[in-house]
Amino acid sequence: MTEVQRVLKGADYPMDGDQLAALAKKNGADDDLVGALKGLGEVDGPNGVMKQLKGDLGGSTPGGNKSDQREYKDVEGPAFQVNEVQKYLKGADYPMDGKELAALAEKNGAGDDLTGALKGVGRANGPNEVMKQLKDHLGGKPGD
């Protein structure tokens, strides 16, 4: 993963995904990497970047060469990156239920896929609970 560190040379942490993506682009990163970085939440250093990226880039794509596996996981129905969801839930005042979460996400610019999925979430006491419930929700059949 030295490629990531190379394109983030001169990063002034803490930085969010948009800032990281812009820096990486300036340093010659490819579009896949720029796109993956754009999805990150705020990170306070290179380790934070790597930790969040692992989820995005590694995914559970079986076999194959890692550099060919940069596509987001192709699950049936909508797939949401954790940090993307957290971005849309900025300012959440937990505990919240699905309706409240969906309304907040919508206000923060989330698409219908995500707001629809959030509506199915029960009461959650924090972002981790939301993600856990979303994961169960997302595993299901599309078009619920």
matplotlib code that plots the C-alpha trace (Angstrom):
import matplotlib.pyplot as plt

x = [0.0, 2.9, 1.1, -1.4, 1.2, 3.0, -0.1, -0.9, 2.6, 2.3, -1.1, -2.0, -4.1, -6.8, -8.3, -11.6, -12.1, -12.6, -9.4, -7.5, -8.9, -7.9, -4.4, -4.0, -5.2, -2.7, 0.0, -1.0, -3.2, -5.4, -9.2, -10.0, -7.8, -9.1, -12.7, -11.9, -10.3, -13.3, -15.5, -13.5, -14.6, -12.2, -8.9, -6.2, -3.2, -2.0, -3.0, -6.5, -6.5, -5.2, -7.7, -10.7, -9.4, -8.9, -12.7, -13.2, -10.5, -10.1, -13.7, -14.7, -13.8, -12.6, -9.3, -7.9, -5.3, -5.9, -5.3, -8.0, -10.4, -10.8, -14.5, -16.9, -18.5, -21.3, -24.0, -27.6, -29.4, -27.7, -24.3, -23.2, -19.7, -19.6, -18.0, -20.5, -23.3, -21.6, -21.1, -24.9, -25.6, -23.4, -25.0, -27.1, -28.4, -28.6, -30.7, -32.6, -35.0, -35.0, -37.4, -35.3, -32.1, -33.6, -34.8, -31.3, -29.6, -31.9, -31.2, -27.5, -28.0, -28.2, -29.9, -33.2, -31.4, -29.8, -32.8, -35.0, -32.6, -32.3, -36.1, -35.9, -33.5, -34.9, -33.9, -30.1, -27.9, -25.0, -23.5, -22.1, -25.6, -26.9, -24.3, -25.0, -28.7, -28.0, -25.8, -28.5, -30.9, -28.6, -28.0, -31.6, -33.3, -33.3, -36.6, -37.9]
y = [0.0, 2.4, 3.7, 5.3, 6.9, 8.2, 10.0, 11.4, 13.0, 16.3, 15.5, 17.8, 15.8, 15.7, 15.5, 14.3, 12.1, 15.1, 16.7, 13.4, 12.7, 16.1, 15.7, 12.2, 13.5, 16.3, 13.7, 11.5, 8.8, 6.8, 7.4, 4.2, 5.4, 8.9, 7.5, 5.3, 8.2, 10.4, 8.0, 8.3, 10.0, 12.3, 10.6, 11.9, 10.2, 7.7, 4.8, 6.0, 6.3, 2.7, 1.4, 3.0, 2.1, -1.5, -1.8, 0.0, -1.6, -5.1, -5.9, -9.6, -10.0, -13.6, -14.5, -12.5, -9.8, -7.1, -4.2, -5.6, -5.7, -2.1, -2.1, -1.7, -5.0, -5.9, -7.1, -7.4, -4.2, -1.1, -1.3, 1.4, 2.2, 2.6, 6.0, 7.2, 6.3, 8.1, 11.2, 11.3, 10.8, 13.7, 15.5, 12.5, 12.8, 9.2, 7.2, 7.6, 5.4, 4.6, 7.4, 10.0, 8.6, 8.6, 12.2, 13.3, 11.4, 13.0, 16.4, 15.6, 14.7, 10.9, 9.2, 7.2, 3.9, 4.8, 6.7, 3.7, 1.3, 3.6, 3.6, -0.1, 0.4, 0.1, 2.2, 2.7, 4.1, 5.0, 4.7, 1.2, -0.1, 1.7, -0.1, -3.4, -3.1, -1.8, -4.7, -7.2, -5.0, -4.8, -8.5, -9.1, -9.2, -6.0, -4.1, -4.6]
z = [0.0, -0.4, -3.5, -1.1, 1.1, -2.0, -3.4, 0.1, 0.5, 2.2, 3.8, 6.6, 9.0, 10.1, 6.6, 5.2, 2.1, -0.3, 0.8, 0.6, -2.9, -4.1, -2.8, -4.2, -7.6, -7.5, -6.7, -9.7, -8.1, -10.5, -10.5, -8.6, -5.7, -5.8, -5.8, -2.8, -0.9, -1.6, 0.3, 3.5, 6.6, 8.5, 9.4, 11.7, 10.0, 7.4, 9.6, 9.7, 5.9, 5.6, 8.1, 6.3, 2.8, 3.7, 4.0, 0.7, -1.4, 0.1, 0.4, 0.3, -3.3, -3.5, -5.2, -8.0, -8.1, -5.5, -8.0, -10.2, -7.3, -6.6, -7.7, -4.9, -3.9, -6.2, -3.8, -4.8, -4.1, -2.8, -1.1, 1.2, 2.4, 6.1, 5.9, 3.3, 5.7, 8.6, 6.4, 5.8, 9.5, 10.6, 13.5, 14.6, 18.1, 19.3, 20.2, 17.0, 15.1, 11.4, 10.4, 12.2, 10.7, 7.2, 7.6, 8.8, 5.9, 3.4, 4.8, 4.4, 0.8, 0.9, -2.0, -1.9, -1.7, 1.6, 3.1, 2.2, 3.9, 7.0, 7.3, 8.0, 10.9, 14.4, 17.4, 17.4, 20.2, 17.9, 14.4, 15.0, 15.8, 12.6, 10.5, 12.1, 11.4, 7.9, 7.1, 8.0, 6.0, 3.0, 2.9, 2.0, -1.4, -3.4, -3.8, -0.2]

ax = plt.figure().add_subplot(projection="3d")
ax.plot(x, y, z, "-o")
ax.set_aspect("equal")
plt.show()
